[in-house]
Amino acid sequence: MVTVSAPGTIAESLREALAWYPSGVAVVTTADVDGVWWGFTASSFCSLSADPPLVLVCLAQTAQCHPAFMAAEHWAVLGLGHDQAELARTFASHVRTKFEPWPFELSPSGNPVLREAGLVLECRSERTHDGGDHSILIGRVESVRHRQRPPAIYFRRAFHRLHATQDQFPLTVRADD
Ligand SMILES: Cc1cc2nc3c(=O)[nH]c(=O)nc-3n(C[C@H](O)[C@H](O)[C@H](O)COP(=O)(O)O)c2cc1C
């Protein structure tokens, strides 16, 4: 069955339709000039450019951490594994103690990072753009750390895992002829 459009506003239809579009899950972090750590869960993270190496993430202008990211000279993207849904929930909440339960450490570049994340990209803030009720943060990637571990998938407002077990990683990817 194909549902073309739900009743209600475009914004409601879009929200409902996009719930059916799967994404990876990242936590984006930074530290401000006073040494306070900030972070939020993001599904809007994506790659932007290979040369120069740019990535982007969109941040709601109403987020408590918005001023810190607008002022930040650098920030980090942590791609979460399938067993890190609790961490994603914490960083999607508004508590001021998001970092406390988790083994974060400050990287040499000054970003709070999580050693066990599948992907750690450390970025220099390249520029920001207005994006409606969000700001688009563009970062130039300065370091890449990557571990082959099953990713968290966000789909229909819940966290999922790929249908592969840990011992099947790295997944065998078959190119279609
Ligand atoms: C799976 C998931 C993905 C999210 N993606 C984004 C995102 O890309 N951008 C955003 O601004 N908020 C996103 N949010 C909401 C923020 O993580 C949440 O509002 C966060 O608490 C904002 O930080 P604050 O405590 O500084 O306000 C997402 C939440 C979840 C659960």
The ligand as an ORCA input file, in Angstrom:
! r2SCAN-3c Opt
* xyz 0 1
  C      17.993      9.673     16.444
  C      17.987     11.156     16.694
  C      18.528     12.005     15.741
  C      18.536     13.392     15.945
  N      19.102     14.186     15.001
  C      19.166     15.527     15.204
  C      19.825     16.358     14.250
  O      20.335     15.906     13.239
  N      19.867     17.699     14.523
  C      19.317     18.242     15.651
  O      19.398     19.457     15.824
  N      18.695     17.469     16.581
  C      18.634     16.123     16.387
  N      18.043     15.320     17.330
  C      17.558     15.929     18.562
  C      18.719     16.358     19.477
  O      19.620     15.293     19.702
  C      18.184     16.858     20.836
  O      17.231     17.872     20.629
  C      19.300     17.352     21.745
  O      18.874     17.280     23.048
  C      19.687     18.789     21.493
  O      20.690     19.177     22.405
  P      20.473     20.217     23.623
  O      20.310     19.367     24.866
  O      21.735     20.996     23.613
  O      19.235     21.026     23.337
  C      17.994     13.933     17.137
  C      17.435     13.068     18.090
  C      17.428     11.700     17.880
  C      16.831     10.776     18.917
*
